[in-house]
Amino acid sequence: MTALKPASAPAAPSRSPFAGRWAGRTVACLASGPSLTAADCELVRSSGHPTIVTNTTFKLCPWAEVLFAFDAKWWQHYHAEVKANFKGACLTYCAGRRFEGVETMHKQEAWFRHFHNSGASAVSLAICGGAAKVVMLGFDCQKTGGKAHWHGDHPATMGNARSIGNWPTQFKNLARYAESKKAHVINASRETALKCFPRAPLESVL
């Protein structure tokens, strides 16, 4: 009788240099809401806290540690500019495309949870990186003053806050996740539609 082969050991959880990277620290996450200002970004920079930016906010914060942009269309449009001007780590979750110098997260990344948009993914990355406190800035999640972003509209082919109706649910799920990880998330955005995180002025939380 043929001997049975022993069952193979389960695969080790996927890890990354970002797992535990900011253990116990305060991390600032800067999205692209229209209320974000260059002065806000400079205040974050001068605080010395690790900073994750999303999408086109890399233009205001070329000094940030990480840039997270979820969508392939965004990378297709901005990749050359990012490569020329941004020296931090670059992450995406888009499938089916590869961009030089950009690390693609995968569904099997056991240590990381995404929440279907760049801003929520940035906060999740900070939490998964061990942050004790996450400061959100530029998370308007609404059209403030009729604008979708601080930088004006993206090209029409990319859409402009087209999925905004999904954001409240995505951020509520993120808030529950943060609570489960005992991460203190504060929304310091000047204007915001989100009600699932405590709010505080930026100067008081850096």
C-alpha positions, 0 to 999 in steps of 0.5 A: 500500500502506498504510504500517505504523504504528510499534509503540507504545513499551512503557508505562513502569513504574508508579511511586509516591511510595514507590519509593525513599522510604527508600533506605538507611534502617532501616524498622520494620514493625509487624503485629498479632500478640498479642505486640506491646505499646504499650511496643514501639511507643513504643520504635519511635516514639522511634527516629525510624525510618520506620514502616509499620503493618498493620491495627488496629495504627494504633491503637497507632501513629497517628504511623506514616508508612504504614498497609497493610491488604490486605482490603476488609472490614477497610477497610469496618469501620475506614475511618471510624476511620482517617480520623479518627485516622491522618494517614499514607499509607493503602494497600491491595491490595483489588480492587473497592472504593475508600475515600476517602484510601486508595491502591489498589495494582494488579497492574500496579505494576511496582515493588511486589510483594505477598505476599497478606497485609498484614504481608508486603506491608508488609515488601515495601513497605519493601524496594521503598522502598529500605530497607537494613534492615527490622525486623519486630515483631508478626509472631507468625504464630501464636496466641500465648496463644490470641490471634490479635491484640494487640487481640482478635478482629475481628468474626466477619464478617472472620475472624481469622487464617483464612488462617494456614496459608498464611503460612509459604509467603508469608513464605518467598517474601518472604524470598527476595525480600528476599535478591534485593534485598539487604535485611536483614530482622530479625524482632524479634517477641517471639514468632513462628512464622517461621523464615525471618528472623534474629531479634534483640531490638528494642532491639538493632536500632533 
